[in-house]
Amino acid sequence: DTGVSQDPRHKITKRGQNVTFRCDPISEHNRLYWYRQTLGQGPEFLTYFQNEAQLEKSRLLSDRFSAERPKGSFSTLEIQRTEQGDSAMYLCASTRGTDNEQFFGPGTRLTVL
Amino acid sequence: GNSVTQMEGPVTLSEEAFLTINCTYTATGYPSLFWYVQYPGEGLQLLLKATKADDKGSNKGFEATYRKETTSFHLEKGSVQVSDSAVYFCAPRGGGADGLTFGKGTHLIIQP
């Protein structure tokens, strides 16, 4: 499968724990995006990378969130001290350019108890 | 930042009916405009796009025209099928923001 992959697909954690998600983009794509989608809403932009550089962060990305893309390939999104409000689907997308199609992964569904 | 207003759903139609899903947006400058679709149990996928004023995007019988004067990008299809049942998202990109700005989505249900 040459699409965007995300791991894990589901994560259940207790409030206050840290979690980390991984995204593997399509191999030749230099841009990688993270979005969050809550039930009944559209995805909300969190941050994006061009190669290894994090170029934009939404105000939704609080200090408890951090994202990396160390070698310009896969990316990780970490949430520290999780809260129940962090429960959502976390989506990753990648693209080769700006107006080209963003290809989305299947998402990681986070449930914070 | 950008914002999007879409028709509230669910929208329920009979097979072969004409479909319009309204989308209006606000943005700084001239964004590119996208429609994404999410079929049941699947991830988001691009349906069509338009990158400048008066462009028409089309795919799978769906069309949408970039109307700068009304800041709209309404989705239309002449004859819907049961297989078109899905959630549809309008999303501008650009105009000061690099990520996509999604609407809340319109849940479309097509009955045979």
Interface residues (C-beta under 8 A of the other chain):
Chain A: Y33 Y35 G40 Q41 G42 P43 E44 F45 L46 T47 Y48 L55 E56 S58 L91 A93 T98 D99 E101 Q102 F104 G105 P106 G107
Chain B: V4 S32 Y36 G43 L44 Q45 L46 K49 T51 F89 A91 R93 G94 A97 D98 G99 L100 T101 F102 G103 K104 G105
